[in-house]
Amino acid sequence: MKWGVTLLDPSTQPSVAALIEDGKVNGAFAGRPLAYQSGNVMKVVVLMTDGQHVNQEPRLSNAVKTGDSDIWATGSATDTNRSWSVRLSNGTYYWKRDGTGGHSGPDTTIVTRSCTVEQVCTRTRNGSCTRWQDQQVCTDTPSTVTAHRLSYPDLWHQARVGWVSGLYSSAGVSGRYSSWVSTLDPTVKNERTRQICDAARAQGITVYSVAFEGRGRRSGAAAILREHDRPLLRDRRTADPHRLPLHRKPHHPAEADAMIRSLLDRLRLRLACESGSATVEFVIAVPVILSVVFSGFESGMLLSRKVLLDRALDMTVRELRLSQIENPTPDLVREHICARNTWVKDCLNVLRLELAPIATTGTWALPTAAPECINRAAEINPPDAFTLGAENELMLVRVCVVVDPLFPRLGLGLYLPKDPSGGVRLISTSAFVNEPRRTNPES
């Protein structure tokens, strides 16, 4: 209850701002918690309780919550090999490592143990070993490090209260645990709960309670909360309108879940106006759906252009191989390819051609660099690398076409690699062997 009301208290705004700055809380919570009774704001606490306070809850004394402790330690909390020291009231230090006291300063030595397995003779006969056994041999290596004093928050973060009190007991100091840890009487807890509920009601906070596994209708916390939540959980089956079913115990987790859902249905903590909620879903979902649809169109169009480019190149290569193109030049070969590839806009000016022989001796090395493409942003492009080759020579032909994506700023088109002009490069490769050229066209 205390922490629930604290999370609604506007005085915790600096703490929330610090958590936002550290990246632990979303920035949408800036300026929260809002001021009490500010505008269209309703603050509600929903408390699940069994209706009883118990006295087994240990509480740490305020005296050991802040400030520096008398515990010194080497290394950090993640180190497994550390030396601990206790500064006693007479100014001397007790070292946990060797269990000795009376030292003038904290322990700054850590011992690192390294172990190896060696074979040791365990039985001899007539001067010869008849049985060998693996035995672990360890060596301790001391080293000097720095010890630092722990604050109480750091100490309780790194060690349990019982372990620290045991450390004091080893140093000859007893009774630390009982002086640090205490329990509260249930009547004190009841009074504190009543004060918290009264303070919450005074600030306009609505308090609802879910009675869960209660053991009596008049037990401490139940009686207190009954004063504040009776408009919600009154038992309509009884003559007393202020009686709550705090004794009821759900027999199955599903029943408990149904009780909580019923409570939330009663609360109806909804926004004052829900108009436009469908628009929010539309705005979120439609761009994603359109992106998928347009990406499908984009990929289909690119695949079609690539298939048609491969087909046009193969048909042109067949003509080159059979010497059906007389006196082939880069421009003439480009015209034959573009005539068969009408899907590419301005094909003659965006297609670049490479034709070169491949050495068939040695390593049969192929070009490792990507083929050059037309740079539409440049005024002048270098000429095509075009070598016809000799008869029976293996030839490699590569073609690069620059096309514009259908949707350059949506879906797949947004992530395609593009040249400086915003175009996408389609590359097609083929190879052929030059047939013997005919000397007489009529033969």
Secondary structure, 3 states (H helix, E strand, C coil): CHHHHHCCCHHHHHHHHHHHHCCCCCHHHCCCCCCCCCCCCCCEEEEEECCCCCCCCEEECHHHCCCEEEEEEECCCCCCCCCEEEECCCCCEEECCCCEEEECCCCCEEEEEEEEEEEEEEEEECCEEEEEEEEEEEEEEEEECCEEEEEHHHHHHHCCHHHHHHHHHHCCCCCHHHHHEEECCHHHHHHHHHHHHHHHHHCCCEEEEEECCCCCCCCHHHHHHHHHHHHHHCCCCCCCCCCCCCCCCCCCHHHHHHHHHHHHHHHCCCCCCCCCHHHHHHHHHHHHHHHHHHHHHHHHHHHHHHHHHHHHHHHHHHHHHCCCCCCCCHHHHHHHHHHCCCCCCCHHHHEEEEEEECCCCCCCCCCCCCCCCCCCCCCCCCCCEECCCCCCCEEEEEEEEEECCCCCCCCHHHHCCCCCCCCEEEEEEEEEECCCCCCCCCC
